[in-house]
Amino acid sequence: MRDISMVNPVTFSASLGRSIVTTGTDPNLMYLAYLAIFAALTLSLGSLAARKWLKVE
């Protein structure tokens, strides 16, 4: 279960939000970088899938 949570973006976003709200410190830049990379990757994959399979007939 720990291995799965280490690649789950919800884990990183929850930790990021929790640290900002509870301690008021600056966000962890590694968490922000991971979330940005994950978002860019899923956006790219979604765009490629849409171009390939979503055709107007």
C-alpha positions as a Markdown table, in Angstrom:
| # | Residue | x | y | z |
|---|---|---|---|---|
| 1 | Met | 0.0 | 0.0 | 0.0 |
| 2 | Arg | 2.9 | 2.4 | 0.7 |
| 3 | Asp | 4.3 | 1.8 | -2.8 |
| 4 | Ile | 1.0 | 2.8 | -4.4 |
| 5 | Ser | 0.7 | 5.9 | -2.2 |
| 6 | Met | 4.1 | 7.1 | -3.2 |
| 7 | Val | 3.0 | 7.5 | -6.9 |
| 8 | Asn | -0.6 | 8.7 | -6.1 |
| 9 | Pro | -0.8 | 12.4 | -6.7 |
| 10 | Val | -3.6 | 12.7 | -4.2 |
| 11 | Thr | -1.1 | 11.8 | -1.5 |
| 12 | Phe | 1.2 | 14.6 | -2.5 |
| 13 | Ser | -1.6 | 17.2 | -2.9 |
| 14 | Ala | -3.1 | 16.3 | 0.5 |
| 15 | Ser | 0.3 | 16.5 | 2.2 |
| 16 | Leu | 1.0 | 19.8 | 0.5 |
| 17 | Gly | -2.3 | 21.3 | 1.5 |
| 18 | Arg | -2.1 | 20.0 | 5.0 |
| 19 | Ser | 1.4 | 21.5 | 5.6 |
| 20 | Ile | 0.3 | 24.9 | 4.3 |
| 21 | Val | -2.9 | 25.0 | 6.4 |
| 22 | Thr | -1.5 | 23.6 | 9.6 |
| 23 | Thr | 1.9 | 25.1 | 9.8 |
| 24 | Gly | 1.6 | 28.0 | 7.4 |
| 25 | Thr | 5.0 | 27.3 | 5.9 |
| 26 | Asp | 6.0 | 27.5 | 2.3 |
| 27 | Pro | 4.9 | 24.6 | 0.2 |
| 28 | Asn | 7.4 | 21.7 | -0.5 |
| 29 | Leu | 8.8 | 22.4 | -3.9 |
| 30 | Met | 9.3 | 18.7 | -4.6 |
| 31 | Tyr | 5.6 | 18.0 | -4.1 |
| 32 | Leu | 4.8 | 20.9 | -6.4 |
| 33 | Ala | 7.2 | 19.7 | -9.0 |
| 34 | Tyr | 5.7 | 16.2 | -8.8 |
| 35 | Leu | 2.2 | 17.5 | -9.2 |
| 36 | Ala | 3.2 | 19.7 | -12.1 |
| 37 | Ile | 4.9 | 16.9 | -13.9 |
| 38 | Phe | 2.0 | 14.5 | -13.3 |
| 39 | Ala | -0.5 | 17.2 | -14.6 |
| 40 | Ala | 1.6 | 17.8 | -17.7 |
| 41 | Leu | 1.9 | 14.1 | -18.4 |
| 42 | Thr | -1.8 | 13.3 | -18.0 |
| 43 | Leu | -2.7 | 16.4 | -20.1 |
| 44 | Ser | -0.4 | 15.2 | -22.9 |
| 45 | Leu | -1.7 | 11.6 | -22.7 |
| 46 | Gly | -5.3 | 12.9 | -22.8 |
| 47 | Ser | -4.6 | 15.1 | -25.7 |
| 48 | Leu | -3.0 | 12.3 | -27.7 |
| 49 | Ala | -5.9 | 10.0 | -26.9 |
| 50 | Ala | -8.5 | 12.6 | -27.9 |
| 51 | Arg | -6.7 | 13.2 | -31.2 |
| 52 | Lys | -6.6 | 9.5 | -32.0 |
| 53 | Trp | -10.0 | 8.3 | -30.9 |
| 54 | Leu | -12.3 | 11.3 | -30.9 |
| 55 | Lys | -13.2 | 12.0 | -34.6 |
| 56 | Val | -16.0 | 14.0 | -35.9 |
| 57 | Glu | -18.0 | 11.9 | -38.3 |
